Every structure is written in C-alpha cells, then in structure tokens.
Amino acid sequence: MFKSDVTQTYNQQNATMEILIMLAGAFLLGCLLCWLIRKLFSNDDQTLATGNGNINTHSSNGRSTPQTLTSSNRQQASVVTKAAKVTKDTKTTATTKSQSTSDNYNTPRIDDLTKISGINTDVQSELKSRDIRSYIDLRDSDKQSIVETLKTPSAKYTSTKEAQTWPHQASLAAKGEWEKLKEYQEFMVRTQKAAEKVKQQNDSEQSSAKDDLKKVEGIGPKIEEILNAKGINTFKELSNTSRDTIKSYLDDAGSRFKMHEPKSWPHQAGMADRGEWDDLKLYQEFMDGGRDDIPSASASSSLEEPKTAKSSLHVLRADKDDLKKIEGIGPKIQELLNKASINTFEDLKNSNRGFIKNLLDEAGPQYRMHEPETWPEQANMAFEGKWEKLKEYQDFLMGGRK
C-alpha cells in the first residue's frame, strides 16, 4: 500500500517535469525559428539596399566582412533595380505631362486661321482682336461676331455666304481632319464657280432679252430705265402697253418726266418689233420729241416719193457711238448730229453749245425746243467711260436740261 502511493506520486512528478521540458524545448525552438526568419528577411533587405551583389555581415568583434551574393540574389537585385528605374521614369513622365497640361491651360491656344477659306491675314487679325484665336474659338463663335467682322474694311472681299462656313471648317481643323477640310473647300470652290456660271448665263439671257428702247423717238436713257423697272424691256412689251399706263409711269417718276408725251411710243415699238426700221425712221421724220404730228401711221404710207425718203435715211456706221445714251438726244437728233459730222462721243464733247443749238434751230421748229447745254459734258463722261458718274449726273437733268 505504501509502495503504491510512492510510485503514484513519482509518476505524477515525472510527468510534470516532462511537460515542462517539452514546453521549454518548444519555446527554444520557436525562438530559433524566429531568429532564422529575421535573419532571412534581414539579408533580403540588405540585398535591396546595396544592389551591387555584396552584403555586409557583422562578426563577433563588430567588423563588417563582404560576402558575394548568389546568382539568384543577383537576378532579383537586377529586376528590382530595373523596376525602380521604370517607376522613376514613369513618375518623371507623369510629372512632365502634368506640367504640359498645366501650361496648355495657362497659355491661350493660337492657330493659323488663314487655313480657313475666306480668311486672310487682315481678317485673322480682326478675329483675334475679338478673342477668336483658335479653331475651337472660331467653331464656337456666334453668328453676330462673324457678321461684325464682315463689316470691317479688311473683310470687304469675303461674302456672307462664305463666312457662314467658317465654324464648320474650324470644326474640321480643330479635330485635325485636314483631308476632309480640303475636300470641303474644293466643294465650295466648285459650287461658287457653278453659281457664277449660272449668274452669267442669266445675265446674258436677260441682256439678250432686252431691246434698245432708246430707238423709239422720245425715249432717252433715264426713261428707258423707268420702263425697264416696270417690266417693259422689249419693243413687243412696249407696243402692248397703253399710252395711259406709260404716262402714269412717267408721272410717278417725278415732275421732270411729266412733260413727255408717250402717245406714239407703242406704235413706234410695234414697227421696231416687226423690223420695219425704214418705215419707223420715215415715221419719226414727222415727229416732235416723240409726239405724233400726223393723224395715223397710215399717213406715212401715203407720203409722196416714199422710196426717195427711205433712200435718204442715214445709215449708222459701225465706228459711230450711240449718241442716244446722252440725255436729251433721241434717234432723230442723233441723225441730225451725224449729218453734221458729230458721230462719236469725242466729236460731241468737242462741240460747243452754240454750234449744236444752231443745228437744231435750222432743222425745224420741232428741234428748237431742245436745249443742248449739257450734251458736251455728258459726252465727255461717256468718252471717258465714267458711266456711273454719267448716270448720277442724268438723275438731275430734265430732258437734257439742268
């Protein structure tokens, strides 16, 4: 009984000691593992720090001894070094781009706006004075800014229609679509040429559709303009217009035209439309400033020796000027001047008022009412080709009189 109790007590103490020894061993083993792990990570950190394949280890006396890295560690160090370099370059590039972007926002962009069709250097300067400096500015500009630009003298050769295409052209330029911009500008040129061609054809057709109404006795350049403005452009149209209608047109045009009597104009225009030029000239022999002095047109056919009268009519030569462009001169007075060797504007401008007045007085009472005071002056403008000035001057005349 006593032996059993001692054995039991011993066995419990032995087991307790064994457990303590095992715990101490486990603790020491853990410390050893921790030391090994720290040593391992300490070597990796030194490899990253040196980067040259050597590390420093401390001896028991405190001195450092270089040791050579293994090939694996060298490769790892090389990769880490390259990665660090790439990272540095990336950061540098990002910094540069950031600075560039900042500069772009700080500095206004300026483009060459002359690449836009219709914009020359003067127009470009005018646009930049209105803070339109880039393609984006022009693309986003309002129509009012463009219209104001066109009012300046520098844009006098630019059409409004062409300027309306600037935002679209600028949009293509801002996106760098230069080929599309070139194609669009070529399309604009083709369209403009086609429009000009159509306009020329229309002007030519309109010009060819008009007759020279000044061949009707009593109609001068100003009256012809009045009739044209009312849609009377041909002899046929004039022949189909009543005397009262024509008279109302003259009265509406101003007091200086009320003195004209258009009674014979439709009849004269009818003969001109039928090509009866000889009969028309013979008929005009008996007229006074477009007034019909004979009962009817049939009277001209009953005149004695009509053939002789027709053969004596003056035929204009090709080298003569159309003196009927002078306000106050009709077909009959032109023939009278031609007979006196006044055939051109130069001849008329070199003639004095007294000489021309004597010709009119000697020609008969129907010519004495005409006053040729302004004829040489008008002829001088026509001789020099100053048609606009002549037109303005004739606006202040009444039958050739000031």
Secondary structure, 3 states (H helix, E strand, C coil): CHHHHHHHHHHHHHHHHHHHHHHHHHHHHHHHHHHHHHHHHHHHHHHHHHCCCEEEEECCCCCEEEEECCHHHHHHHHHHHHHHHHHHHHHHHHHHHHHHHHHHHHCCCCCCHHHCCCCCHHHHHHHHHCCCCCHHHHHCCCHHHHHHHHCCHHHCCCCHHHHCCHHHHHHHHHCCCHHHHHHHHHHHHHHHHHHHHHHHHHHHHHHHHCCCHHHCCCCCHHHHHHHHHCCCCCHHHHHCCCHHHHHHHHHHHCHHHCCCCCCCHHHHHHHHHCCCHHHHHHHHCCEECCEECCCCCHHHHCCCCHHHHHHCCCCCCCCCCCHHHCCCCCHHHHHHHHHCCCCCHHHHHCCCHHHHHHHHHHHCHHHHCCCCCCHHHHHHHHHCCCHHHHHHHHCCCECCEC
